[in-house]
């Protein structure tokens, strides 16, 4: 077996069965990434883009690919934001890798922590609150990323969400009949625009996790190959395992979920764009759909438990 394109030794087999060598596989990933950027108009001249960096494989691959676009164009600004949630035995390792990667690429990195910004680490929050760790983490990560990106004058935040992540979110929202949340999915997140809410883009949207993992491995971007210790407790983890099982039995399941959803997404966005208004939290003034945002509700609950 040899690479279909250049007859060299293959390193990866695509879902189609086509086998590619390292050079051709890298080219495949980079072309697919650039096509998403171009087709979905994710980067425009004059943009100031914050990459949500964790030090994990997805965000590290995203940063490298975004940097390659910037190096070619140089008509937009690029920097990275890392949120240290305070997960013992995990976050310090990934933070170090992220710092080294940014130094290597010459990209400015801003680091903010739950402890300094909110007064608690995620580990402390999980012990005190009777809620799933991913719910708590997701609420505060989104809160801080939006707030800090805005303070740093970013007009877009790039996330390393891939096709697997999106397929999981689609299925989770379907199982929960959470159509308004589903309407906020897509290559560009959100339904409504507000000056205090920074749009979120997903340049890795059409790349499968196994493709990103292979690209990270081949390009020394795996860093600390360690999963967040809270992942096993998450509902998303169960949906991920289910989709992986279906994919192994029926190749193309994940891309099928994505394709079907993208046909319906415009209808969902039209429906929920006219329902409800963006308000501002009476405490922190961040955008929300109620008079008090979820971040402030959770912080108030934590303070009551002191």
Secondary structure by P-SEA (a helix, b strand, c coil): cccccccccccccccccccccaaaaaaaaaaaaaaaaaaacccccccbbbbbccccaaaaaaaaaaaaaaaaccccccbbbbbcccccccaaaaaaaaaaaaaaabbbbbbbbccccccccaaaaaacccccaaaaaaaaaaaaaaaaaaaacccbbbbcccaaaaaaaaaaaaaacaaaaaaaccccccccccccbbbbbbccccccaaaaaaaaaaacccccccccccccccaaaaaaaaaaaaaaaccaaaaaaaaaaaaaaaaaaaaacccbbbbbcccccccccccccaaaaaaaaaaaac
